[in-house]
């Protein structure tokens, strides 16, 4: 479905309503770090599969500059920004990361 059709499918209420933030990765719409981790891990794995596998390619090179810019310009808590940076830089202490050493 192209972007124009997606916009046309957005329903606009007749009466004014207060805006609210909704995190799409959770059924209740509330943000939790666990779902952000799973979402970013999924995106990262998709990116890795698209890139040619080479031991010379660093994780930094695989993340587009736009992603870094968006991370550092987001008006979010610093700990969430730091978490996103660590996920993109493959800097989390996960089981996979520990076994790669």
MOKAPE-V950469 format. One record per residue. N is the residue number from 1. RES is the residue in three letters. BURIAL is I if it has 24 or more other C-alpha atoms within 12 Angstrom, else O. D_CENTER is the distance of its C-alpha to the mean C-alpha in whole Angstrom. Layout:
n->N res->RES burial->BURIAL d_center->D_CENTER
n->N res->RES burial->BURIAL d_center->D_CENTER
This chain:
n->1 res->UNK burial->O d_center->21
n->2 res->UNK burial->O d_center->21
n->3 res->UNK burial->O d_center->20
n->4 res->UNK burial->O d_center->23
n->5 res->UNK burial->O d_center->24
n->6 res->UNK burial->O d_center->21
n->7 res->UNK burial->O d_center->22
n->8 res->UNK burial->O d_center->25
n->9 res->UNK burial->O d_center->24
n->10 res->UNK burial->O d_center->23
n->11 res->UNK burial->O d_center->26
n->12 res->UNK burial->O d_center->27
n->13 res->UNK burial->O d_center->29
n->14 res->UNK burial->O d_center->33
n->15 res->UNK burial->O d_center->33
n->16 res->UNK burial->O d_center->30
n->17 res->UNK burial->O d_center->28
n->18 res->UNK burial->O d_center->26
n->19 res->UNK burial->O d_center->22
n->20 res->UNK burial->O d_center->20
n->21 res->UNK burial->O d_center->16
n->22 res->UNK burial->O d_center->14
n->23 res->UNK burial->O d_center->11
n->24 res->UNK burial->O d_center->11
n->25 res->UNK burial->O d_center->10
n->26 res->UNK burial->O d_center->14
n->27 res->UNK burial->O d_center->17
n->28 res->UNK burial->O d_center->18
n->29 res->UNK burial->O d_center->16
n->30 res->UNK burial->O d_center->15
n->31 res->UNK burial->O d_center->12
n->32 res->UNK burial->O d_center->12
n->33 res->UNK burial->O d_center->11
n->34 res->UNK burial->O d_center->12
n->35 res->UNK burial->O d_center->10
n->36 res->UNK burial->I d_center->6
n->37 res->UNK burial->I d_center->8
n->38 res->UNK burial->O d_center->9
n->39 res->UNK burial->O d_center->6
n->40 res->UNK burial->I d_center->4
n->41 res->UNK burial->I d_center->8
n->42 res->UNK burial->O d_center->9
n->43 res->UNK burial->O d_center->7
n->44 res->UNK burial->I d_center->8
n->45 res->UNK burial->O d_center->12
n->46 res->UNK burial->O d_center->12
n->47 res->UNK burial->O d_center->12
n->48 res->UNK burial->O d_center->14
n->49 res->UNK burial->O d_center->16
n->50 res->UNK burial->O d_center->17
n->51 res->UNK burial->O d_center->18
n->52 res->UNK burial->O d_center->21
n->53 res->UNK burial->O d_center->22
n->54 res->UNK burial->O d_center->23
n->55 res->UNK burial->O d_center->24
n->56 res->UNK burial->O d_center->24
n->57 res->UNK burial->O d_center->21
n->58 res->UNK burial->O d_center->19
n->59 res->UNK burial->O d_center->15
n->60 res->UNK burial->O d_center->15
n->61 res->UNK burial->O d_center->17
n->62 res->UNK burial->I d_center->14
n->63 res->UNK burial->I d_center->11
n->64 res->UNK burial->O d_center->12
n->65 res->UNK burial->O d_center->14
n->66 res->UNK burial->O d_center->12
n->67 res->UNK burial->O d_center->9
n->68 res->UNK burial->O d_center->11
n->69 res->UNK burial->O d_center->13
n->70 res->UNK burial->O d_center->10
n->71 res->UNK burial->I d_center->9
n->72 res->UNK burial->O d_center->13
n->73 res->UNK burial->O d_center->14
n->74 res->UNK burial->O d_center->12
n->75 res->UNK burial->O d_center->15
n->76 res->UNK burial->O d_center->13
n->77 res->UNK burial->O d_center->15
n->78 res->UNK burial->O d_center->15
n->79 res->UNK burial->O d_center->15
n->80 res->UNK burial->O d_center->11
n->81 res->UNK burial->O d_center->11
n->82 res->UNK burial->O d_center->13
n->83 res->UNK burial->I d_center->11
n->84 res->UNK burial->I d_center->7
n->85 res->UNK burial->I d_center->10
n->86 res->UNK burial->I d_center->12
n->87 res->UNK burial->I d_center->9
n->88 res->UNK burial->I d_center->9
n->89 res->UNK burial->I d_center->12
n->90 res->UNK burial->I d_center->13
n->91 res->UNK burial->O d_center->15
n->92 res->UNK burial->O d_center->15
n->93 res->UNK burial->O d_center->18
n->94 res->UNK burial->O d_center->17
n->95 res->UNK burial->O d_center->20
n->96 res->UNK burial->O d_center->19
n->97 res->UNK burial->O d_center->19
n->98 res->UNK burial->O d_center->22
n->99 res->UNK burial->O d_center->24
n->100 res->UNK burial->O d_center->23
n->101 res->UNK burial->O d_center->25
